[in-house]
Every structure is written in C-alpha cells, then in structure tokens.
Amino acid sequence: MRVTKNGYLYQLAFMPNFFPVNCYLVEEEEGLTLLDAALSFAAKGILQAAEKIGKPITKIILTHAHDDHVGALDRIKEHLPHVPVYISHRDYRLMNGDRSLDPSEEQTPIKGGVPKNLKTRANVLLKEGDLVGSLKAIETPGHTPGSMSFLDTRTNAVIAGDAIQVRGGMAVAGDVKPLFPFPAFGTWSKRTALDSAKKLAKMEPALLAVGHGNMIENPVTAMKQAIDHLELKLK
C-alpha cells in the first residue's frame, strides 16, 4: 500500500504499480472519513493508515457498490461496528445485488463486479447536495446508475470514484484505455457518464482523486480533453 497526502486527503493505493485500486481517508477536525473500501485484503492497511494519522474513522462513504470499492467493508465493520456507512439512494439497490433499471434510465445492463456476499448495508442514503462533514455529495451516474462523487468544500478537491479514471490516461467512465481498460468494461452507460463528467468539469476542481490512478492537481484541462474524446466517439 502506498499513502499519498494532499491537503486533507490521504490516498491509499493498493497494488499501485500493477492494478491500482484506491480508497481515501479525508481528515476532519474530530476524525477521518473513509471514502470507499477497496478490495477485501485492504482492511488491515486502511486501519493501520488511520492509526498512523492518529484519528479514528468516524464515517464510511461509498462512491458506488462495485466489489473493488466495497471489498474490505465487512472486515472494517468488524473492527468499527458503530461507524455509519453512506451510499446513494440508487446504488443502495446495487449494494443489495439488485441490477434492475428504472424506466427513465438507459436500458443497458449494469456491469462490473456487483457484490454477492456483502453483509454490511448502508445506514444513510445520500442524495445530491447532502453534506457529510466537509464533503458535499454530487450525483454522477454513468459507471453505475447511482455513482456519486464528493466535493471537499474546504479545498475544492473532488473524489470521483470511477466517474473518471487516470490510470492508463485520463478518461471518462466507459472510454476504453488499452493500458487499463477495466473501469470502461465495468461501466453501465457511457452517455450518462459523459454528462456526469461535464458536471464535474464545470465545478473546476483544484484536485481530482479517483478510484484508479494518481491524484491530479489542476485537472480541468485534462478532464475537458477526456470529455471531448468520448463525445467524439459517441457521435
């Protein structure tokens, strides 16, 4: 595990040189918010990182319900049984293994590793604009129907889950990058993801932190290029 700090944000990168899977600790005054739970083997590293920072994990937020973002959740909850878990209203269904689609949603199959044996369920269901400590919830569907990103209102950093990838080259969810195609393979709706990426770019984040790849400072130009690239493909 590699730990990288930027402001209030700690990126915990597992297998960073091979198949990078990231989760994040966001420092608040009284504790830490864990954003995503990586893969099943990551629990020990996540807990050790929090111990090294010297603050307790007081909240767990999930950007979406794929296996590589909820993998260590059950093991972490064994150690932290009273810590609340947050996820979007929409991806709570996916957390329960429900791949059904609403009539208003693009009627393409939900893809990616939907958890089959996850015991933990979210306590709090999020919608657009909800605040969790310093983090503001942003609905960014596309990778999954209920994917969410989170804006740190103190720094204008955005933690975007798999709405955008950085590994293999910056790309909007669904746009295949040959060096790291896996987020694209797990994306439900490219067109919905494109709209969400435009929404994030308009926020002009100072820092972009995603599920796969390094954190990027001043990312807006690269984000717009990735948006243009997918938009051209979809025309």
Backbone as CSV, one residue per row, in Angstrom:
resi,resn,N_x,N_y,N_z,CA_x,CA_y,CA_z,C_x,C_y,C_z
1,MET,0.825,-1.194,0.000,0.000,0.000,0.000,0.869,1.258,0.000
2,ARG,0.524,2.188,-0.850,1.208,3.479,-0.901,0.259,4.572,-0.417
3,VAL,0.751,5.412,0.479,-0.058,6.510,1.011,0.482,7.834,0.476
4,THR,-0.412,8.638,-0.096,-0.051,9.955,-0.619,-1.000,10.975,-0.019
5,LYS,-0.450,12.063,0.522,-1.258,13.088,1.180,-1.305,14.344,0.323
6,ASN,-2.494,14.932,0.233,-2.657,16.235,-0.415,-3.731,16.992,0.347
7,GLY,-3.317,17.996,1.095,-4.261,18.738,1.933,-4.868,17.847,2.991
8,TYR,-6.191,17.790,3.011,-6.899,16.955,3.986,-7.091,15.521,3.501
9,LEU,-6.583,15.233,2.325,-6.889,13.974,1.654,-5.686,13.039,1.651
10,TYR,-5.924,11.791,2.076,-4.909,10.744,2.016,-5.385,9.693,1.018
11,GLN,-4.589,9.464,-0.010,-4.886,8.391,-0.952,-4.168,7.122,-0.507
12,LEU,-4.918,6.059,-0.335,-4.355,4.742,-0.031,-4.448,3.921,-1.305
13,ALA,-3.305,3.670,-1.927,-3.255,2.984,-3.221,-2.745,1.565,-3.016
14,PHE,-3.575,0.600,-3.353,-3.204,-0.806,-3.259,-2.791,-1.294,-4.641
15,MET,-1.717,-2.045,-4.694,-1.119,-2.542,-5.946,-0.910,-1.394,-6.950
16,PRO,-0.303,-0.292,-6.524,-0.261,0.916,-7.367,0.478,0.760,-8.679
17,ASN,1.413,-0.164,-8.761,2.195,-0.315,-9.991,1.680,-1.418,-10.910
18,PHE,0.648,-2.114,-10.450,0.147,-3.252,-11.230,-1.329,-3.052,-11.587
19,PHE,-2.170,-3.052,-10.591,-3.610,-2.858,-10.785,-4.080,-1.923,-9.682
20,PRO,-3.863,-0.624,-9.850,-4.110,0.309,-8.740,-5.580,0.401,-8.366
21,VAL,-5.834,0.190,-7.093,-7.172,0.364,-6.526,-7.024,1.306,-5.338
22,ASN,-7.718,2.424,-5.409,-7.562,3.460,-4.389,-8.782,3.549,-3.485
23,CYS,-8.509,3.896,-2.230,-9.538,4.438,-1.360,-8.911,5.646,-0.664
24,TYR,-9.715,6.364,0.099,-9.252,7.643,0.632,-9.670,7.813,2.080
25,LEU,-8.803,8.486,2.829,-9.145,8.984,4.153,-9.177,10.501,4.072
26,VAL,-10.288,11.081,4.480,-10.449,12.532,4.480,-10.410,12.999,5.922
27,GLU,-9.476,13.885,6.222,-9.287,14.339,7.600,-10.275,15.441,7.950
28,GLU,-10.993,15.214,9.018,-11.875,16.216,9.610,-11.323,16.571,10.992
29,GLU,-11.916,17.575,11.614,-11.378,18.036,12.892,-11.381,16.943,13.943
30,GLU,-12.449,16.159,13.994,-12.594,15.178,15.062,-12.261,13.753,14.638
31,GLY,-12.090,13.513,13.333,-11.856,12.138,12.904,-11.594,12.051,11.423
32,LEU,-11.739,10.847,10.897,-11.478,10.570,9.484,-12.718,9.984,8.831
33,THR,-12.953,10.390,7.595,-13.978,9.765,6.773,-13.293,8.862,5.765
34,LEU,-13.667,7.596,5.752,-13.152,6.658,4.766,-14.041,6.711,3.541
35,LEU,-13.431,6.978,2.398,-14.157,7.016,1.131,-13.775,5.780,0.318
36,ASP,-14.715,4.858,0.214,-14.547,3.561,-0.441,-13.717,2.605,0.414
37,ALA,-13.815,1.335,0.073,-13.203,0.299,0.910,-12.372,-0.694,0.116
38,ALA,-11.984,-0.328,-1.098,-11.000,-1.090,-1.875,-11.360,-2.581,-1.944
39,LEU,-10.328,-3.417,-1.988,-10.501,-4.863,-2.118,-10.461,-5.551,-0.758
40,SER,-10.843,-6.804,-0.706,-11.047,-7.481,0.581,-9.798,-7.502,1.453
41,PHE,-8.631,-7.597,0.840,-7.403,-7.692,1.636,-6.950,-6.350,2.193
42,ALA,-7.645,-5.257,1.879,-7.169,-3.918,2.205,-7.519,-3.459,3.616
43,ALA,-8.331,-4.200,4.334,-8.827,-3.728,5.631,-7.690,-3.392,6.591
44,LYS,-6.717,-4.282,6.696,-5.616,-4.066,7.637,-4.863,-2.785,7.306
45,GLY,-4.549,-2.573,6.036,-3.830,-1.378,5.634,-4.609,-0.108,5.910
46,ILE,-5.919,-0.135,5.657,-6.764,1.034,5.908,-6.767,1.385,7.390
47,LEU,-6.940,0.386,8.226,-6.973,0.621,9.678,-5.623,1.098,10.194
48,GLN,-4.552,0.548,9.663,-3.211,0.980,10.074,-2.934,2.411,9.643
49,ALA,-3.399,2.790,8.456,-3.203,4.163,7.982,-3.921,5.150,8.890
50,ALA,-5.130,4.816,9.301,-5.869,5.690,10.218,-5.154,5.808,11.549
51,GLU,-4.630,4.689,12.026,-3.903,4.697,13.301,-2.661,5.576,13.209
52,LYS,-1.968,5.526,12.086,-0.777,6.338,11.895,-1.121,7.826,11.831
53,ILE,-2.241,8.159,11.190,-2.680,9.559,11.157,-3.041,10.028,12.562
54,GLY,-3.569,9.132,13.364,-3.840,9.454,14.763,-5.258,9.912,15.039
55,LYS,-6.168,9.582,14.137,-7.570,9.936,14.335,-8.435,8.720,14.014
56,PRO,-9.598,8.613,14.655,-10.469,7.467,14.378,-11.257,7.648,13.082
57,ILE,-11.587,6.544,12.448,-12.531,6.565,11.331,-13.929,6.687,11.920
58,THR,-14.624,7.765,11.570,-15.945,8.024,12.147,-17.078,7.883,11.129
59,LYS,-16.741,7.831,9.831,-17.750,7.674,8.785,-17.140,6.870,7.636
60,ILE,-17.973,6.117,6.940,-17.560,5.390,5.743,-18.531,5.755,4.621
61,ILE,-17.989,6.300,3.530,-18.800,6.672,2.372,-18.388,5.808,1.190
62,LEU,-19.356,5.359,0.423,-19.092,4.563,-0.779,-19.508,5.354,-2.012
63,THR,-18.588,5.487,-2.983,-18.938,6.182,-4.220,-19.895,5.355,-5.062
64,HIS,-19.750,4.035,-5.016,-20.658,3.120,-5.700,-20.441,1.720,-5.149
65,ALA,-21.224,0.763,-5.631,-21.294,-0.533,-4.958,-20.514,-1.654,-5.640
66,HIS,-19.563,-1.343,-6.490,-18.760,-2.402,-7.109,-17.805,-3.041,-6.096
67,ASP,-17.427,-4.276,-6.394,-16.601,-5.061,-5.472,-15.301,-4.376,-5.082
68,ASP,-14.650,-3.679,-6.029,-13.359,-3.086,-5.721,-13.483,-1.765,-4.961
69,HIS,-14.708,-1.426,-4.580,-14.944,-0.237,-3.753,-15.624,-0.584,-2.432
70,VAL,-16.086,-1.813,-2.300,-16.714,-2.261,-1.054,-16.024,-3.506,-0.494
71,GLY,-14.929,-3.933,-1.109,-14.341,-5.232,-0.799,-13.978,-5.456,0.653
72,ALA,-13.407,-4.440,1.297,-12.956,-4.593,2.689,-13.999,-4.121,3.695
73,LEU,-15.177,-3.772,3.216,-16.171,-3.153,4.096,-16.565,-4.049,5.262
74,ASP,-16.870,-5.314,4.993,-17.282,-6.203,6.085,-16.192,-6.340,7.143
75,ARG,-14.954,-6.470,6.704,-13.855,-6.637,7.666,-13.627,-5.360,8.464
76,ILE,-13.765,-4.222,7.825,-13.611,-2.955,8.550,-14.728,-2.795,9.576
77,LYS,-15.944,-3.161,9.191,-17.064,-3.038,10.123,-16.945,-3.996,11.311
78,GLU,-16.231,-5.094,11.134,-15.979,-5.972,12.279,-15.185,-5.232,13.354
79,HIS,-14.284,-4.356,12.922,-13.465,-3.575,13.857,-14.169,-2.295,14.293
80,LEU,-15.039,-1.772,13.430,-15.690,-0.484,13.696,-17.208,-0.656,13.544
81,PRO,-17.828,-1.444,14.403,-19.239,-1.816,14.186,-20.219,-0.647,14.262
82,HIS,-19.857,0.421,14.946,-20.797,1.521,15.155,-20.591,2.679,14.171
83,VAL,-19.641,2.545,13.265,-19.385,3.617,12.298,-20.427,3.551,11.179
84,PRO,-21.128,4.661,10.915,-22.170,4.636,9.879,-21.588,4.524,8.479
85,VAL,-22.357,3.893,7.603,-21.977,3.707,6.202,-22.971,4.477,5.332
86,TYR,-22.440,5.232,4.359,-23.240,6.080,3.485,-23.095,5.607,2.035
87,ILE,-24.201,5.626,1.297,-24.179,5.354,-0.137,-25.384,6.072,-0.757
88,SER,-25.378,6.241,-2.051,-26.513,6.901,-2.706,-27.772,6.052,-2.582
89,HIS,-28.935,6.725,-2.633,-30.215,6.013,-2.661,-30.208,4.965,-3.770
90,ARG,-29.715,5.367,-4.945,-29.804,4.485,-6.122,-28.883,3.280,-6.011
91,ASP,-27.648,3.488,-5.560,-26.719,2.353,-5.504,-26.917,1.484,-4.267
92,TYR,-27.799,1.916,-3.362,-28.171,1.019,-2.275,-28.807,-0.248,-2.843
93,ARG,-29.561,-0.088,-3.920,-30.136,-1.260,-4.582,-29.052,-2.191,-5.105
94,LEU,-28.028,-1.618,-5.701,-26.925,-2.424,-6.221,-26.171,-3.107,-5.085
95,MET,-26.054,-2.406,-3.970,-25.424,-2.977,-2.780,-26.151,-4.248,-2.333
96,ASN,-27.452,-4.302,-2.644,-28.266,-5.466,-2.296,-28.354,-6.479,-3.425
97,GLY,-27.518,-6.275,-4.469,-27.485,-7.219,-5.578,-28.581,-7.020,-6.601
98,ASP,-29.301,-5.902,-6.530,-30.413,-5.626,-7.427,-29.899,-4.882,-8.657
99,ARG,-29.865,-5.555,-9.798,-29.376,-4.955,-11.048,-30.513,-4.384,-11.904
100,SER,-31.696,-4.281,-11.378,-32.827,-3.785,-12.161,-32.637,-2.308,-12.488
101,LEU,-33.292,-1.871,-13.570,-33.185,-0.491,-14.041,-34.534,0.198,-13.940
102,ASP,-34.491,1.515,-13.702,-35.707,2.317,-13.729,-36.086,2.613,-15.176
103,PRO,-37.361,2.852,-15.452,-37.779,3.161,-16.829,-37.076,4.383,-17.419
104,SER,-36.697,5.333,-16.575,-36.055,6.557,-17.054,-34.570,6.381,-17.360
105,GLU,-34.007,5.242,-16.982,-32.573,5.005,-17.156,-32.296,4.303,-18.471
106,GLU,-31.088,4.509,-18.994,-30.695,3.812,-20.217,-30.788,2.307,-19.989
107,GLN,-31.447,1.628,-20.913,-31.750,0.206,-20.721,-30.611,-0.685,-21.244
108,THR,-29.450,-0.476,-20.661,-28.298,-1.334,-20.914,-27.928,-2.021,-19.610
109,PRO,-27.396,-3.225,-19.652,-27.139,-3.961,-18.416,-26.142,-3.255,-17.506
110,ILE,-26.401,-3.326,-16.214,-25.425,-2.872,-15.225,-24.269,-3.851,-15.231
111,LYS,-23.073,-3.320,-15.314,-21.880,-4.158,-15.456,-21.016,-4.091,-14.197
112,GLY,-19.870,-4.754,-14.280,-18.917,-4.709,-13.176,-19.235,-5.708,-12.088
113,GLY,-18.371,-5.744,-11.094,-18.489,-6.701,-10.004,-19.481,-6.234,-8.956
114,VAL,-20.709,-6.677,-9.069,-21.729,-6.350,-8.075,-21.609,-7.347,-6.928
115,PRO,-21.490,-6.868,-5.678,-21.208,-7.780,-4.560,-22.303,-8.825,-4.356
116,LYS,-21.868,-10.055,-4.110,-22.801,-11.159,-3.889,-22.849,-11.596,-2.431
117,ASN,-21.735,-11.406,-1.720,-21.660,-11.918,-0.351,-21.462,-10.817,0.685
118,LEU,-21.719,-9.586,0.309,-21.540,-8.467,1.232,-22.611,-8.506,2.323
119,LYS,-22.160,-8.452,3.573,-23.101,-8.485,4.699,-23.514,-7.084,5.132
120,THR,-22.584,-6.150,5.071,-22.844,-4.792,5.549,-23.825,-4.073,4.631
121,ARG,-24.700,-3.289,5.241,-25.601,-2.424,4.489,-25.423,-0.985,4.980
122,ALA,-25.705,-0.051,4.096,-25.565,1.359,4.453,-26.618,1.759,5.482
123,ASN,-26.241,2.682,6.371,-27.172,3.245,7.346,-27.831,4.517,6.832
124,VAL,-27.089,5.256,5.949,-27.547,6.564,5.495,-27.522,6.584,3.969
125,LEU,-28.632,6.982,3.355,-28.735,7.041,1.902,-28.665,8.494,1.454
126,LEU,-27.767,8.753,0.505,-27.434,10.120,0.114,-28.138,10.544,-1.163
127,LYS,-28.352,11.852,-1.265,-28.861,12.466,-2.492,-28.015,13.701,-2.791
128,GLU,-28.217,14.258,-3.969,-27.478,15.439,-4.425,-27.489,16.542,-3.368
129,GLY,-26.279,17.062,-3.068,-26.158,18.201,-2.177,-26.027,17.875,-0.705
130,ASP,-26.241,16.618,-0.313,-26.094,16.255,1.098,-24.658,16.490,1.558
131,LEU,-24.500,16.912,2.804,-23.177,17.132,3.387,-22.863,16.024,4.379
132,VAL,-21.671,15.477,4.267,-21.144,14.522,5.238,-19.836,15.118,5.737
133,GLY,-19.880,15.761,6.882,-18.725,16.531,7.321,-18.457,17.651,6.326
134,SER,-17.241,17.690,5.792,-16.857,18.706,4.814,-17.153,18.295,3.386
135,LEU,-17.692,17.108,3.195,-17.883,16.565,1.856,-19.312,16.760,1.367
136,LYS,-19.443,17.301,0.170,-20.741,17.512,-0.462,-20.974,16.440,-1.507
137,ALA,-22.116,15.781,-1.445,-22.448,14.684,-2.361,-22.878,15.233,-3.720
138,ILE,-22.334,14.640,-4.783,-22.643,15.026,-6.148,-23.068,13.770,-6.894
139,GLU,-24.267,13.784,-7.438,-24.736,12.631,-8.207,-24.028,12.608,-9.563
140,THR,-23.269,11.540,-9.809,-22.524,11.394,-11.068,-22.734,9.996,-11.644
141,PRO,-23.971,9.687,-12.026,-24.259,8.355,-12.578,-23.560,8.129,-13.908
142,GLY,-23.435,6.885,-14.258,-22.813,6.500,-15.525,-22.041,5.206,-15.369
143,HIS,-21.049,5.216,-14.488,-20.332,3.970,-14.214,-21.316,2.964,-13.618
144,THR,-22.062,3.393,-12.630,-23.257,2.702,-12.154,-24.380,3.731,-12.121
145,PRO,-25.634,3.285,-12.033,-26.735,4.255,-12.018,-26.717,5.193,-10.816
146,GLY,-26.118,4.754,-9.726,-26.117,5.585,-8.518,-24.760,6.078,-8.090
147,SER,-23.796,6.099,-8.991,-22.458,6.570,-8.634,-22.500,8.004,-8.106
148,MET,-21.691,8.257,-7.099,-21.580,9.597,-6.526,-20.131,10.024,-6.453
149,SER,-19.918,11.336,-6.567,-18.626,11.952,-6.296,-18.799,12.861,-5.092
150,PHE,-17.675,13.318,-4.540,-17.737,14.118,-3.323,-16.759,15.286,-3.408
151,LEU,-17.278,16.467,-3.121,-16.508,17.702,-3.166,-16.130,18.103,-1.755
152,ASP,-14.830,18.253,-1.516,-14.371,18.797,-0.241,-14.581,20.310,-0.291
153,THR,-15.523,20.801,0.483,-15.899,22.212,0.419,-14.807,23.144,0.936
154,ARG,-13.795,22.605,1.594,-12.686,23.427,2.096,-11.648,23.706,1.024
155,THR,-11.472,22.766,0.100,-10.345,22.839,-0.830,-10.743,22.755,-2.293
156,ASN,-11.999,22.438,-2.575,-12.489,22.207,-3.933,-11.839,20.983,-4.581
157,ALA,-11.405,20.046,-3.759,-10.959,18.746,-4.264,-12.186,17.877,-4.519
158,VAL,-12.137,17.077,-5.582,-13.229,16.168,-5.916,-12.723,14.735,-5.870
159,ILE,-13.428,13.895,-5.126,-13.169,12.457,-5.112,-14.272,11.832,-5.953
160,ALA,-13.898,11.269,-7.104,-14.879,10.949,-8.142,-15.106,9.459,-8.353
161,GLY,-14.572,8.599,-7.485,-14.791,7.167,-7.691,-14.328,6.742,-9.071
162,ASP,-15.217,6.088,-9.816,-14.876,5.645,-11.174,-15.587,6.478,-12.248
163,ALA,-16.080,7.658,-11.886,-16.663,8.552,-12.889,-15.621,8.934,-13.938
164,ILE,-14.375,8.989,-13.485,-13.222,9.269,-14.349,-12.097,8.355,-13.903
165,GLN,-11.282,7.916,-14.832,-10.082,7.169,-14.475,-8.852,7.970,-14.872
166,VAL,-7.744,7.676,-14.217,-6.471,8.332,-14.516,-5.446,7.313,-14.979
167,ARG,-5.468,6.129,-14.404,-4.555,5.067,-14.810,-4.731,4.753,-16.297
168,GLY,-3.630,4.690,-17.024,-3.693,4.411,-18.456,-4.028,5.607,-19.306
169,GLY,-4.170,6.793,-18.656,-4.581,8.009,-19.338,-5.942,8.449,-18.836
170,MET,-6.128,9.749,-18.674,-7.410,10.214,-18.159,-8.521,9.905,-19.152
171,ALA,-9.619,9.384,-18.617,-10.747,9.012,-19.457,-12.023,9.071,-18.651
172,VAL,-13.102,9.449,-19.327,-14.430,9.362,-18.747,-14.825,7.887,-18.657
173,ALA,-15.581,7.536,-17.632,-16.043,6.144,-17.482,-16.690,5.651,-18.766
174,GLY,-16.243,4.495,-19.214,-16.777,3.896,-20.429,-15.883,4.056,-21.642
175,ASP,-14.932,4.977,-21.577,-14.000,5.204,-22.683,-12.784,4.302,-22.468
176,VAL,-12.620,3.308,-23.310,-11.592,2.286,-23.099,-10.201,2.851,-23.315
177,LYS,-9.345,2.663,-22.307,-7.925,2.954,-22.423,-7.179,1.628,-22.459
178,PRO,-6.492,1.306,-23.569,-5.904,-0.028,-23.715,-4.958,-0.426,-22.581
179,LEU,-4.264,0.548,-21.979,-3.324,0.220,-20.907,-4.028,-0.108,-19.595
180,PHE,-5.298,0.301,-19.474,-6.067,-0.012,-18.260,-7.555,0.075,-18.612
181,PRO,-8.091,-0.951,-19.253,-9.455,-0.888,-19.787,-10.555,-1.234,-18.793
182,PHE,-10.181,-1.664,-17.593,-11.147,-2.303,-16.696,-12.280,-1.392,-16.223
183,PRO,-12.023,-0.121,-15.867,-13.164,0.736,-15.500,-14.171,0.884,-16.634
184,ALA,-13.674,0.950,-17.864,-14.586,1.055,-19.008,-15.432,-0.200,-19.143
185,PHE,-14.818,-1.364,-18.956,-15.556,-2.629,-19.071,-16.676,-2.718,-18.030
186,GLY,-16.487,-2.044,-16.895,-17.471,-2.106,-15.818,-18.482,-0.980,-15.835
187,THR,-18.503,-0.188,-16.904,-19.375,0.983,-16.955,-20.723,0.648,-17.571
188,TRP,-21.766,1.133,-16.925,-23.145,0.874,-17.360,-23.542,1.731,-18.567
189,SER,-23.386,3.073,-18.488,-23.894,3.964,-19.535,-22.864,5.037,-19.873
190,LYS,-22.270,4.937,-21.057,-21.273,5.914,-21.476,-21.865,7.315,-21.594
191,ARG,-23.054,7.406,-22.152,-23.650,8.732,-22.359,-23.988,9.407,-21.032
192,THR,-24.470,8.622,-20.082,-24.756,9.173,-18.761,-23.452,9.579,-18.078
193,ALA,-22.417,8.765,-18.227,-21.108,9.083,-17.654,-20.547,10.368,-18.248
194,LEU,-20.765,10.569,-19.528,-20.286,11.781,-20.187,-20.942,13.015,-19.583
195,ASP,-22.244,12.968,-19.359,-22.946,14.096,-18.732,-22.405,14.360,-17.327
196,SER,-22.118,13.297,-16.599,-21.595,13.457,-15.240,-20.192,14.072,-15.251
197,ALA,-19.368,13.657,-16.204,-18.016,14.216,-16.306,-18.081,15.708,-16.629
198,LYS,-19.000,16.103,-17.490,-19.182,17.527,-17.790,-19.588,18.297,-16.542
199,LYS,-20.449,17.693,-15.752,-20.886,18.306,-14.496,-19.704,18.533,-13.554
200,LEU,-18.821,17.544,-13.457,-17.644,17.680,-12.598,-16.680,18.727,-13.131
201,ALA,-16.464,18.753,-14.427,-15.536,19.715,-15.016,-16.006,21.146,-14.780
202,LYS,-17.318,21.364,-14.816,-17.865,22.704,-14.587,-17.604,23.195,-13.171
203,MET,-17.365,22.284,-12.271,-17.060,22.655,-10.890,-15.621,23.130,-10.725
204,GLU,-14.814,22.933,-11.760,-13.412,23.367,-11.781,-12.656,22.926,-10.521
205,PRO,-12.590,21.615,-10.307,-11.896,21.132,-9.105,-10.415,21.491,-9.114
206,ALA,-9.894,21.761,-7.935,-8.465,22.032,-7.783,-7.663,20.741,-7.761
207,LEU,-8.323,19.649,-7.391,-7.678,18.340,-7.303,-8.700,17.288,-7.692
208,LEU,-8.262,16.303,-8.468,-9.112,15.181,-8.845,-8.525,13.902,-8.267
209,ALA,-9.331,13.193,-7.498,-8.912,11.926,-6.900,-9.909,10.854,-7.315
210,VAL,-9.414,9.770,-7.893,-10.301,8.754,-8.469,-9.952,7.365,-7.941
211,GLY,-10.709,6.388,-8.402,-10.526,5.028,-7.914,-9.322,4.313,-8.474
212,HIS,-8.832,4.762,-9.634,-7.723,4.074,-10.292,-6.781,5.118,-10.900
213,GLY,-5.634,5.310,-10.270,-4.655,6.266,-10.766,-4.313,7.325,-9.737
214,ASN,-3.275,8.074,-10.013,-2.770,9.083,-9.083,-3.707,10.280,-8.983
215,MET,-3.606,11.010,-7.887,-4.329,12.274,-7.751,-3.726,13.291,-8.720
216,ILE,-4.585,14.131,-9.294,-4.165,15.103,-10.292,-4.541,16.501,-9.824
217,GLU,-3.547,17.384,-9.692,-3.812,18.787,-9.378,-4.157,19.539,-10.666
218,ASN,-5.006,20.557,-10.525,-5.432,21.393,-11.654,-5.833,20.515,-12.849
219,PRO,-6.845,19.684,-12.689,-7.157,18.664,-13.697,-8.102,19.120,-14.807
220,VAL,-8.603,20.333,-14.766,-9.745,20.693,-15.609,-9.436,20.568,-17.096
221,THR,-8.263,21.017,-17.528,-7.920,20.923,-18.955,-7.914,19.479,-19.415
222,ALA,-7.294,18.602,-18.631,-7.258,17.178,-18.983,-8.650,16.559,-18.937
223,MET,-9.482,16.988,-17.998,-10.847,16.481,-17.921,-11.628,16.864,-19.177
224,LYS,-11.480,18.098,-19.617,-12.191,18.552,-20.819,-11.713,17.798,-22.060
225,GLN,-10.428,17.497,-22.117,-9.915,16.717,-23.249,-10.507,15.313,-23.246
226,ALA,-10.612,14.710,-22.048,-11.207,13.373,-21.940,-12.683,13.409,-22.324
227,ILE,-13.371,14.450,-21.937,-14.779,14.620,-22.300,-14.924,14.737,-23.814
228,ASP,-14.098,15.578,-24.429,-14.158,15.757,-25.883,-13.882,14.447,-26.616
229,HIS,-12.955,13.654,-26.070,-12.576,12.403,-26.704,-13.754,11.428,-26.726
230,LEU,-14.439,11.301,-25.615,-15.580,10.373,-25.569,-16.749,10.939,-26.369
231,GLU,-16.947,12.234,-26.304,-18.050,12.836,-27.037,-17.902,12.592,-28.540
232,LEU,-16.680,12.705,-29.024,-16.414,12.450,-30.449,-16.703,11.002,-30.798
233,LYS,-16.325,10.079,-29.916,-16.576,8.661,-30.150,-18.063,8.348,-30.222
234,LEU,-18.866,9.059,-29.437,-20.275,8.743,-29.339,-21.122,9.411,-30.412
235,LYS,-20.524,10.298,-31.194,-21.279,10.980,-32.243,-21.584,10.010,-33.387
